[in-house]
Every structure is written in C-alpha cells, then in structure tokens.
C-alpha cells in the first residue's frame, strides 16, 4: 500500500526513469558507440571513421549524408561487420539488439546477416549472377538461412515479388538480370536483402545509378516496406534531395566524423553546421533536377577535404570554413545539443 502511494505521489521517479531507459534500449535496434576504423594501404594509413556514435530505432529511417570520402560507406559496412581485410576497428562497438557485432565470430555473423541486418549495394549488377534467374538467386538467400523445401522458397519469393512488382511477379521471377532494367535489378537487390525479414536495412547509395523518376520509385518502395514491415533503414547518400520527405532523421558526415544530427526537416531546411550549409547550397531541389539548365554550373565548396592519412587535431572543416575561429584549429568541438532536438559539432554553438 505504501509503495503504491509512493508511486502515485511521484516519489519513485528514479525507478520510473530506469524503466523508461530499458524500454528505450529495447526499441533501439542498432546502436553504435565511439566507432573508429582505419585502413592499412600501400600508401599508408587512412583514418576513415573517428568516434562515430548514434542509434537507430525500430521502424526509423536515418539518412547518412556526406561527400565521397566522408566515411559514410565505411560506416555502412561496419554495421554488418563486413569491413575488408585491410581495415582495423581501433575502438568502439556496434550493438544489434544488444549484441556487439565487433566481438562475434564469422559463423555467428553469417547467421545474423540477412536475418537481422542486411545491405543493399549501390550497383545491383555486381550482386547478381548473370547466368542465374533472379528468382533462384533470391531463393538462395532463404536456402542459406534454413528454408530447405524448394516449394516453400518459391512461394515466399513470389509473395515478396508480388508486393514489389505486382502482376509482373511471375515474369520477373523467371528472368535473367540482363533482361531487366536498372530499376528492376535494384528492386531484385532489395528483395534479396529483405527476404529473410531483417529488422535493419543498410542502403548504400542504392539509387546513384538510376534516373530521377526511378529514384523516386525506389524511395517509394523502401518507404512502403518500412511501413508494412516496421523496417529500420540506414540510407547512405551524397544527395540531400533524396532525403527530403523520406528520412526521419539525418546524420551529416565530414572527415570521418558525424558533424550534425537531427530531425530531417530541421537539418535539410535549417542546417547549423557550416559544412552542412555549404553542402546543401551545392544541390538543387529534387523537383529542379530534371529542369536544371545543361550549361549551368552548380556551386561548389571551396578548398580540399582533409587528408585522411592522419588524425585531425581540430575541426576537420576548418580549412574550408568561412566562419572559422582560432580554437577550431586547436581541438575538435564536442557535440552541442540544440533547441530543435538536434546536435552539432561547432564552436559557434558551444563545444
């Protein structure tokens, strides 16, 4: 009785806070903590990721935005523990529903990939065997993860293809990759990635080789699958216009670091970090792309990206920033929490 009174009076707020934190942790399908990755190359070391930390909730679409060399693709393959042999995780962790993928062995990782987290590559032709029908290639993913009966695999694949292609499902199932358009091949790559019903999908520039109309169709398909399956998506791109109306949150990367993060609308319409502002000024609005004059020049960010062969002492954007201050060269700013719910690494706001 006394305990009930204490709860009703709001005295056990610490206990309630713990419960809320545990509930929130359960909803975080993916959590990255202070991840640092470097490559050993013939030319020396390349520091690709420097202390990346973020989480992805159930059914959430998180856009990862940045130029080539910003570290976003390294981040993508790190989320599946699929880094190449010359890569080394110096520190940090990648938790998928509470398990640290960095610490798991090859056999355990093989069971997790496709079942719990999956990846769509930029170029689907590289992921599809040219001499096998696409239906059989999707079935192979099911076979590798325990669906033994051919009839059951065929039925499950056709059901998914019906969701993706509608009345063309049977024809697509029997087709070879060369008989399909680029957009259709990308849809097959999506089908391969989600056939085992993973909770998290990593999409690394999945529309980069497609025309603008097909890009919209792929985004609509991903949004549909997210709504129907509760799928969490990490969408990696250099094109900010693709994230408008699609992503829930956006993380902006530069020089191997996340420099700004927040709700998609806030980041894309009112960016705070000077790099985010400069990057978005370089891109036309999505609806303008088809009508952009052929002889027009897009604005560019002046200067060169930072040298990745050494760890940067100060802010990675300092040499290109029009608002730099002396402190920017001395140390990397910490994240400052903003009033719009986002966070930014910039001495203009704290650090």
ABEGO torsion letter per residue (X at the ends): XAAAAAAAAGAAAAAAAAAAAAAAAAABABBBBGBBBBBBBAAEBBBABBGBBBBBBBGBBBBBBEBBGAGAAAAAAAAAGABBAABBBABEBBBBGGBBAAABBAAAAAAABGAABBBBBABAAAABBAABBAAAAAAAAAAAAGBABAAAAAAAAAAAAAAAAEAAAAAAAABBAAABBAAAAAAAAAAAAAAAGBABBBBBGAAAABBAAAAAAAAAAAAAAAAAAGBBBBBBBABAAAABGABABBBBBBGGBBABBEBAAAAAABBABAAAAAAAAABBBAAAAAABBAABBBBBBBEBBBBAABBBABBAAAAABAABBAAAAABBBBBBBBAAGBBBBBAAAEX
